[in-house]
Amino acid sequence: MKQYEEALKIFEKLGDLSGKAMCLNNIGSLLEDRGELDEALKRYVEALQIDEQLGDLRGEATRLNNIGSLLKGKDEFDEALKRYEEALQIDEQLGDLSGKATVLSNIGGIYRAQGNYPEALKQYEEALKIFEKLGDLSGKATCLNNIASIHFAQENYQKALRYFEEAVQIDEQLGDLSGKAICLNNIGGIHYAQGNYPEALKRFEEALKILRSIGLGDSPNANILKDNIKYIKNKLS
């Protein structure tokens, strides 16, 4: 934080507005990570105003997306959606497919949080097509996981399982152990919901083993897995 604030003073002294906007954005990100959302929002908005002054559309889209994500975190869904849609318009204007797919996925997250699953699926599926077109495997895996989660919530277990398993394959291809653990946990949840406890136990144990291998054996997710494993073992005994 201190380094960004010092850099901000230098950019202001030099009259470098682009550098100032970048620093404000970075300070906003740090404040957001700290949970100081109102202060973070002020920095993002100030950076956005500079981008608008400079006519920096790429910067505007980035800032709008950041503001949308922050507002979503505050459960201000309508305002977040408005910001995401503004970012989407700019990405379309710039022909930025990667940016468009990311924003569509974020919009899907808003509808999902509101319980509007059909609209969320529509956004996620559109984003998925773009990520596939771009060959962006990481983005594709995230979308598959999101789509699967919605089918899971709707108790469409076979569809959910199919999407989760496809996401696992990509995570393995990418060497994304954390992503693989999340998917395996979700797959375990599906088997548990269907009463297939041995298979659920197998998946939960696989997920926990991965988390331990990457130093996350005491993380909140790992602790949930431990509780799930203990519960199923007691149920099976």
Beta strands, then each sheet from edge to edge (+ up, - down):
end
